[in-house]
Amino acid sequence: MLLFFKKEDLSYRPRHLGDAASCALYSLNTNNAPPSGVAEANNAELEELTNTRCWVEAIALREAIAHRTTAWEETLVLAFHRLSRTRRSISAEVFRDNPDWEDAHRAFHRALLATCPSRQLIEFCARLSDHAVRYRRLAMSAAFPKRDIASEHRAIMEAATEGRTDDAVDALVQHYRRTASFIAK
């Protein structure tokens, strides 16, 4: 099954990326695009990205929890608070991506893994997350407004800060798989 993205789905430019990285993100899957400037993606690519994120971020999260500190817990709780207070969509009627939410979302997931002792693993997770931005935006437009994403992030944060490693990993994996499920339908 093929999935198609509108150009505006690919135009999001995370504030943390430079021009080269933004161009790389924009160019993903735009080769051989169907007519009218729609970029093509397929379920196999989505499944590979989702599986890879689940595998490597499970390792990074286990390590982060094993090396947790009070400062890490406080940072994660604050990142969750900021994320939960930011509207996902700038419109209540239809999904319109909120760049402030994207920034808060990125900060939450980075805070979650921050005490992982492997900088290379953290950087790889960040690259995978950046690659997943376009899928997340597509999933949100399909799931809006019925998905309670704040409760998903709360479950991850609570399990992590309470040191319930298996529960935190399960919640994170379910979170990523739920996002993918909205697209693969």
Secondary structure, 3 states (H helix, E strand, C coil): CEEEECHHHHCCCCCCCCHHHHHHHHHCCCCCCCHHHCEEEEHHHHHHHHHHHHHHHHHHHHHHHHCCCHHHHHHHHHHHHHHHCCCCECCCCCCCECHHHHHHHHHHHHHHHCCCCCHHHHHHHHHHHHHHHHHHHHHHHHHCCCCCHHHHHHHHHHHHHCCCHHHHHHHHHHHHHHHHHHHHC
